[in-house]
Amino acid sequence: MSMLMVNDWVDFNSMKETLAITDGNLASHIKALEGEKYIEVKKQFLNNKPNTSYRATLEGRKAFNDHLEALEKIIKTGR
């Protein structure tokens, strides 16, 4: 999600390379995020090759920011 918070769209291969994870691992995370409606998926062809890109939805952005706030609270209070 952090990659999607700072980029408009990120394609599958860029995410996989940046995060240094397997196709299956990334796919399972994407499936979970998509199931929660936290990301939007765009499928297209670039140079006759399939390309899938993702971006955070408004709901996903809110959930991510709420998560960051909760982490900051834990850090500040030690709980």
N, CA, C and O atoms as CSV, one atom per row, in Angstrom:
chain,resi,resn,atom,element,x,y,z
A,1,MET,N,N,0.819,-1.199,0.000
A,1,MET,CA,C,0.000,0.000,0.000
A,1,MET,C,C,0.858,1.255,0.000
A,1,MET,O,O,0.494,2.260,-0.611
A,2,SER,N,N,1.997,1.199,0.685
A,2,SER,CA,C,2.816,2.406,0.745
A,2,SER,C,C,3.282,2.824,-0.649
A,2,SER,O,O,3.381,4.019,-0.929
A,3,MET,N,N,3.570,1.862,-1.526
A,3,MET,CA,C,3.944,2.200,-2.909
A,3,MET,C,C,2.789,2.883,-3.632
A,3,MET,O,O,2.988,3.821,-4.404
A,4,LEU,N,N,1.589,2.401,-3.370
A,4,LEU,CA,C,0.422,2.957,-4.045
A,4,LEU,C,C,0.012,4.311,-3.479
A,4,LEU,O,O,-0.690,5.074,-4.144
A,5,MET,N,N,0.431,4.608,-2.290
A,5,MET,CA,C,0.109,5.901,-1.676
A,5,MET,C,C,0.921,7.034,-2.297
A,5,MET,O,O,0.489,8.187,-2.274
A,6,VAL,N,N,2.072,6.725,-2.843
A,6,VAL,CA,C,2.955,7.771,-3.371
A,6,VAL,C,C,3.066,7.745,-4.894
A,6,VAL,O,O,3.794,8.552,-5.472
A,7,ASN,N,N,2.358,6.831,-5.547
A,7,ASN,CA,C,2.351,6.739,-7.008
A,7,ASN,C,C,0.914,6.656,-7.499
A,7,ASN,O,O,0.056,6.084,-6.826
A,8,ASP,N,N,0.651,7.225,-8.672
A,8,ASP,CA,C,-0.701,7.147,-9.229
A,8,ASP,C,C,-1.052,5.706,-9.567
A,8,ASP,O,O,-2.047,5.178,-9.070
A,9,TRP,N,N,-0.259,5.073,-10.394
A,9,TRP,CA,C,-0.452,3.683,-10.779
A,9,TRP,C,C,0.888,2.966,-10.700
A,9,TRP,O,O,1.921,3.551,-11.027
A,10,VAL,N,N,0.887,1.707,-10.270
A,10,VAL,CA,C,2.101,0.893,-10.220
A,10,VAL,C,C,1.777,-0.450,-10.845
A,10,VAL,O,O,0.790,-1.089,-10.481
A,11,ASP,N,N,2.617,-0.886,-11.798
A,11,ASP,CA,C,2.346,-2.162,-12.447
A,11,ASP,C,C,2.903,-3.318,-11.613
A,11,ASP,O,O,3.770,-3.138,-10.759
A,12,PHE,N,N,2.375,-4.502,-11.892
A,12,PHE,CA,C,2.691,-5.706,-11.124
A,12,PHE,C,C,4.193,-5.955,-11.061
A,12,PHE,O,O,4.737,-6.183,-9.981
A,13,ASN,N,N,4.865,-5.914,-12.203
A,13,ASN,CA,C,6.297,-6.222,-12.224
A,13,ASN,C,C,7.121,-5.208,-11.441
A,13,ASN,O,O,8.084,-5.583,-10.772
A,14,SER,N,N,6.761,-3.942,-11.514
A,14,SER,CA,C,7.483,-2.922,-10.729
A,14,SER,C,C,7.311,-3.164,-9.240
A,14,SER,O,O,8.263,-3.042,-8.470
A,15,MET,N,N,6.090,-3.509,-8.837
A,15,MET,CA,C,5.854,-3.807,-7.422
A,15,MET,C,C,6.668,-5.023,-6.988
A,15,MET,O,O,7.308,-5.013,-5.936
A,16,LYS,N,N,6.634,-6.059,-7.805
A,16,LYS,CA,C,7.338,-7.298,-7.480
A,16,LYS,C,C,8.839,-7.042,-7.336
A,16,LYS,O,O,9.461,-7.527,-6.391
A,17,GLU,N,N,9.415,-6.293,-8.254
A,17,GLU,CA,C,10.849,-6.009,-8.205
A,17,GLU,C,C,11.204,-5.118,-7.016
A,17,GLU,O,O,12.183,-5.384,-6.318
A,18,THR,N,N,10.437,-4.086,-6.781
A,18,THR,CA,C,10.715,-3.164,-5.677
A,18,THR,C,C,10.598,-3.860,-4.332
A,18,THR,O,O,11.416,-3.640,-3.438
A,19,LEU,N,N,9.586,-4.695,-4.190
A,19,LEU,CA,C,9.349,-5.381,-2.921
A,19,LEU,C,C,10.175,-6.656,-2.770
A,19,LEU,O,O,10.264,-7.222,-1.681
A,20,ALA,N,N,10.776,-7.102,-3.873
A,20,ALA,CA,C,11.606,-8.322,-3.876
A,20,ALA,C,C,10.830,-9.525,-3.331
A,20,ALA,O,O,11.287,-10.221,-2.424
A,21,ILE,N,N,9.640,-9.751,-3.910
A,21,ILE,CA,C,8.808,-10.888,-3.508
A,21,ILE,C,C,8.409,-11.679,-4.748
A,21,ILE,O,O,8.583,-11.217,-5.876
A,22,THR,N,N,7.876,-12.865,-4.528
A,22,THR,CA,C,7.474,-13.734,-5.632
A,22,THR,C,C,6.141,-13.280,-6.229
A,22,THR,O,O,5.393,-12.512,-5.623
A,23,ASP,N,N,5.874,-13.777,-7.426
A,23,ASP,CA,C,4.586,-13.500,-8.075
A,23,ASP,C,C,3.423,-13.928,-7.182
A,23,ASP,O,O,2.463,-13.181,-6.992
A,24,GLY,N,N,3.522,-15.139,-6.638
A,24,GLY,CA,C,2.439,-15.670,-5.812
A,24,GLY,C,C,2.211,-14.873,-4.545
A,24,GLY,O,O,1.071,-14.639,-4.147
A,25,ASN,N,N,3.299,-14.456,-3.911
A,25,ASN,CA,C,3.189,-13.670,-2.679
A,25,ASN,C,C,2.505,-12.341,-2.977
A,25,ASN,O,O,1.584,-11.941,-2.265
A,26,LEU,N,N,2.952,-11.658,-4.027
A,26,LEU,CA,C,2.346,-10.378,-4.383
A,26,LEU,C,C,0.890,-10.570,-4.788
A,26,LEU,O,O,0.026,-9.787,-4.394
A,27,ALA,N,N,0.620,-11.594,-5.563
A,27,ALA,CA,C,-0.750,-11.843,-6.011
A,27,ALA,C,C,-1.698,-12.059,-4.835
A,27,ALA,O,O,-2.838,-11.597,-4.864
A,28,SER,N,N,-1.233,-12.758,-3.803
A,28,SER,CA,C,-2.104,-12.990,-2.647
A,28,SER,C,C,-2.377,-11.699,-1.887
A,28,SER,O,O,-3.491,-11.489,-1.408
A,29,HIS,N,N,-1.386,-10.841,-1.774
A,29,HIS,CA,C,-1.593,-9.547,-1.119
A,29,HIS,C,C,-2.546,-8.675,-1.943
A,29,HIS,O,O,-3.441,-8.028,-1.400
A,30,ILE,N,N,-2.339,-8.670,-3.244
A,30,ILE,CA,C,-3.207,-7.884,-4.122
A,30,ILE,C,C,-4.646,-8.370,-4.032
A,30,ILE,O,O,-5.576,-7.565,-3.980
A,31,LYS,N,N,-4.828,-9.671,-4.014
A,31,LYS,CA,C,-6.177,-10.240,-3.914
A,31,LYS,C,C,-6.862,-9.781,-2.626
A,31,LYS,O,O,-8.040,-9.423,-2.637
A,32,ALA,N,N,-6.122,-9.793,-1.521
A,32,ALA,CA,C,-6.692,-9.360,-0.241
A,32,ALA,C,C,-7.046,-7.876,-0.281
A,32,ALA,O,O,-8.122,-7.484,0.171
A,33,LEU,N,N,-6.153,-7.052,-0.816
A,33,LEU,CA,C,-6.406,-5.607,-0.893
A,33,LEU,C,C,-7.577,-5.303,-1.823
A,33,LEU,O,O,-8.387,-4.418,-1.547
A,34,GLU,N,N,-7.659,-6.038,-2.914
A,34,GLU,CA,C,-8.763,-5.850,-3.847
A,34,GLU,C,C,-10.082,-6.279,-3.203
A,34,GLU,O,O,-11.115,-5.643,-3.413
A,35,GLY,N,N,-10.047,-7.350,-2.425
A,35,GLY,CA,C,-11.248,-7.824,-1.737
A,35,GLY,C,C,-11.786,-6.812,-0.742
A,35,GLY,O,O,-12.994,-6.742,-0.515
A,36,GLU,N,N,-10.898,-6.030,-0.149
A,36,GLU,CA,C,-11.305,-4.985,0.799
A,36,GLU,C,C,-11.649,-3.671,0.093
A,36,GLU,O,O,-12.021,-2.693,0.741
A,37,LYS,N,N,-11.526,-3.654,-1.227
A,37,LYS,CA,C,-11.773,-2.448,-2.043
A,37,LYS,C,C,-10.754,-1.350,-1.744
A,37,LYS,O,O,-11.061,-0.164,-1.866
A,38,TYR,N,N,-9.542,-1.747,-1.353
A,38,TYR,CA,C,-8.476,-0.794,-1.049
A,38,TYR,C,C,-7.666,-0.420,-2.280
A,38,TYR,O,O,-6.963,0.591,-2.283
A,39,ILE,N,N,-7.765,-1.243,-3.340
A,39,ILE,CA,C,-7.050,-0.935,-4.569
A,39,ILE,C,C,-7.965,-1.093,-5.773
A,39,ILE,O,O,-8.954,-1.825,-5.741
A,40,GLU,N,N,-7.602,-0.385,-6.832
A,40,GLU,CA,C,-8.279,-0.472,-8.120
A,40,GLU,C,C,-7.317,-1.137,-9.089
A,40,GLU,O,O,-6.111,-0.896,-9.032
A,41,VAL,N,N,-7.840,-1.970,-9.973
A,41,VAL,CA,C,-7.025,-2.715,-10.925
A,41,VAL,C,C,-7.317,-2.225,-12.335
A,41,VAL,O,O,-8.471,-2.019,-12.712
A,42,LYS,N,N,-6.238,-2.042,-13.113
A,42,LYS,CA,C,-6.372,-1.648,-14.518
A,42,LYS,C,C,-5.587,-2.650,-15.358
A,42,LYS,O,O,-4.378,-2.801,-15.186
A,43,LYS,N,N,-6.278,-3.330,-16.261
A,43,LYS,CA,C,-5.629,-4.303,-17.154
A,43,LYS,C,C,-5.640,-3.727,-18.557
A,43,LYS,O,O,-6.661,-3.242,-19.046
A,44,GLN,N,N,-4.469,-3.794,-19.195
A,44,GLN,CA,C,-4.342,-3.260,-20.546
A,44,GLN,C,C,-3.220,-3.993,-21.270
A,44,GLN,O,O,-2.516,-4.813,-20.681
A,45,PHE,N,N,-3.066,-3.690,-22.539
A,45,PHE,CA,C,-1.950,-4.230,-23.314
A,45,PHE,C,C,-1.000,-3.091,-23.655
A,45,PHE,O,O,-1.427,-2.050,-24.154
A,46,LEU,N,N,0.284,-3.287,-23.388
A,46,LEU,CA,C,1.332,-2.346,-23.760
A,46,LEU,C,C,2.310,-3.084,-24.664
A,46,LEU,O,O,2.891,-4.092,-24.262
A,47,ASN,N,N,2.491,-2.587,-25.876
A,47,ASN,CA,C,3.345,-3.264,-26.856
A,47,ASN,C,C,2.938,-4.728,-27.030
A,47,ASN,O,O,3.782,-5.624,-27.070
A,48,ASN,N,N,1.645,-4.944,-27.131
A,48,ASN,CA,C,1.063,-6.277,-27.324
A,48,ASN,C,C,1.331,-7.243,-26.177
A,48,ASN,O,O,1.219,-8.456,-26.354
A,49,LYS,N,N,1.681,-6.726,-25.011
A,49,LYS,CA,C,1.889,-7.564,-23.828
A,49,LYS,C,C,0.894,-7.143,-22.755
A,49,LYS,O,O,0.642,-5.952,-22.571
A,50,PRO,N,N,0.325,-8.123,-22.041
A,50,PRO,CA,C,-0.602,-7.762,-20.961
A,50,PRO,C,C,0.129,-7.016,-19.840
A,50,PRO,O,O,1.253,-7.355,-19.470
A,51,ASN,N,N,-0.543,-5.997,-19.317
A,51,ASN,CA,C,0.029,-5.198,-18.234
A,51,ASN,C,C,-1.077,-4.904,-17.234
A,51,ASN,O,O,-2.136,-4.394,-17.601
A,52,THR,N,N,-0.831,-5.225,-15.977
A,52,THR,CA,C,-1.797,-4.966,-14.920
A,52,THR,C,C,-1.194,-3.959,-13.954
A,52,THR,O,O,-0.079,-4.134,-13.461
A,53,SER,N,N,-1.957,-2.897,-13.695
A,53,SER,CA,C,-1.510,-1.841,-12.791
A,53,SER,C,C,-2.534,-1.659,-11.682
A,53,SER,O,O,-3.693,-2.057,-11.798
A,54,TYR,N,N,-2.069,-1.051,-10.615
A,54,TYR,CA,C,-2.906,-0.868,-9.420
A,54,TYR,C,C,-2.762,0.540,-8.889
A,54,TYR,O,O,-1.729,1.187,-9.058
A,55,ARG,N,N,-3.819,1.004,-8.242
A,55,ARG,CA,C,-3.743,2.265,-7.498
A,55,ARG,C,C,-4.637,2.159,-6.275
A,55,ARG,O,O,-5.586,1.376,-6.236
A,56,ALA,N,N,-4.311,2.959,-5.291
A,56,ALA,CA,C,-5.098,2.964,-4.056
A,56,ALA,C,C,-6.414,3.698,-4.292
A,56,ALA,O,O,-6.444,4.745,-4.939
A,57,THR,N,N,-7.500,3.138,-3.763
A,57,THR,CA,C,-8.795,3.809,-3.819
A,57,THR,C,C,-8.875,4.817,-2.669
A,57,THR,O,O,-8.003,4.843,-1.800
A,58,LEU,N,N,-9.906,5.631,-2.670
A,58,LEU,CA,C,-10.095,6.567,-1.554
A,58,LEU,C,C,-10.265,5.802,-0.248
A,58,LEU,O,O,-9.735,6.206,0.788
A,59,GLU,N,N,-11.001,4.702,-0.299
A,59,GLU,CA,C,-11.192,3.862,0.892
A,59,GLU,C,C,-9.860,3.266,1.362
A,59,GLU,O,O,-9.591,3.194,2.561
A,60,GLY,N,N,-9.037,2.844,0.408
A,60,GLY,CA,C,-7.725,2.297,0.733
A,60,GLY,C,C,-6.807,3.346,1.331
A,60,GLY,O,O,-6.058,3.064,2.267
A,61,ARG,N,N,-6.862,4.552,0.795
A,61,ARG,CA,C,-6.041,5.642,1.331
A,61,ARG,C,C,-6.440,5.979,2.767
A,61,ARG,O,O,-5.588,6.225,3.620
A,62,LYS,N,N,-7.744,5.987,3.017
A,62,LYS,CA,C,-8.216,6.269,4.374
A,62,LYS,C,C,-7.768,5.171,5.337
A,62,LYS,O,O,-7.293,5.461,6.435
A,63,ALA,N,N,-7.917,3.914,4.928
A,63,ALA,CA,C,-7.517,2.797,5.783
A,63,ALA,C,C,-6.017,2.841,6.065
A,63,ALA,O,O,-5.592,2.579,7.191
A,64,PHE,N,N,-5.217,3.167,5.059
A,64,PHE,CA,C,-3.770,3.240,5.243
A,64,PHE,C,C,-3.418,4.367,6.215
A,64,PHE,O,O,-2.598,4.183,7.114
A,65,ASN,N,N,-4.037,5.527,6.030
A,65,ASN,CA,C,-3.774,6.652,6.935
A,65,ASN,C,C,-4.227,6.341,8.356
A,65,ASN,O,O,-3.553,6.717,9.315
A,66,ASP,N,N,-5.347,5.667,8.501
A,66,ASP,CA,C,-5.812,5.254,9.834
A,66,ASP,C,C,-4.800,4.302,10.476
A,66,ASP,O,O,-4.532,4.383,11.674
A,67,HIS,N,N,-4.251,3.415,9.675
A,67,HIS,CA,C,-3.246,2.467,10.167
A,67,HIS,C,C,-1.995,3.209,10.629
A,67,HIS,O,O,-1.444,2.903,11.687
A,68,LEU,N,N,-1.550,4.175,9.843
A,68,LEU,CA,C,-0.376,4.968,10.233
A,68,LEU,C,C,-0.624,5.720,11.538
A,68,LEU,O,O,0.252,5.782,12.400
A,69,GLU,N,N,-1.807,6.284,11.679
A,69,GLU,CA,C,-2.151,6.992,12.917
A,69,GLU,C,C,-2.120,6.049,14.117
A,69,GLU,O,O,-1.642,6.420,15.189
A,70,ALA,N,N,-2.626,4.838,13.938
A,70,ALA,CA,C,-2.611,3.853,15.026
A,70,ALA,C,C,-1.173,3.484,15.389
A,70,ALA,O,O,-0.848,3.352,16.569
A,71,LEU,N,N,-0.319,3.318,14.395
A,71,LEU,CA,C,1.092,3.009,14.658
A,71,LEU,C,C,1.785,4.151,15.395
A,71,LEU,O,O,2.553,3.925,16.330
A,72,GLU,N,N,1.506,5.374,14.966
A,72,GLU,CA,C,2.100,6.541,15.639
A,72,GLU,C,C,1.651,6.624,17.089
A,72,GLU,O,O,2.439,6.981,17.964
A,73,LYS,N,N,0.396,6.299,17.348
A,73,LYS,CA,C,-0.129,6.314,18.716
A,73,LYS,C,C,0.604,5.272,19.575
A,73,LYS,O,O,0.962,5.536,20.723
A,74,ILE,N,N,0.816,4.093,18.997
A,74,ILE,CA,C,1.539,3.046,19.724
A,74,ILE,C,C,2.950,3.499,20.027
A,74,ILE,O,O,3.440,3.286,21.136
A,75,ILE,N,N,3.610,4.115,19.071
A,75,ILE,CA,C,4.988,4.580,19.260
A,75,ILE,C,C,5.039,5.657,20.352
A,75,ILE,O,O,5.927,5.639,21.204
A,76,LYS,N,N,4.096,6.582,20.321
A,76,LYS,CA,C,4.092,7.685,21.279
A,76,LYS,C,C,3.758,7.243,22.693
A,76,LYS,O,O,4.323,7.758,23.657
A,77,THR,N,N,2.840,6.288,22.822
A,77,THR,CA,C,2.402,5.884,24.159
A,77,THR,C,C,3.113,4.641,24.663
A,77,THR,O,O,3.040,4.316,25.848
A,78,GLY,N,N,3.794,3.950,23.773
A,78,GLY,CA,C,4.455,2.713,24.168
A,78,GLY,C,C,3.500,1.547,24.321
A,78,GLY,O,O,3.857,0.514,24.887
A,79,ARG,N,N,2.264,1.712,23.811
A,79,ARG,CA,C,1.265,0.630,23.858
A,79,ARG,C,C,0.622,0.422,22.522
A,79,ARG,O,O,-0.239,-0.445,22.379
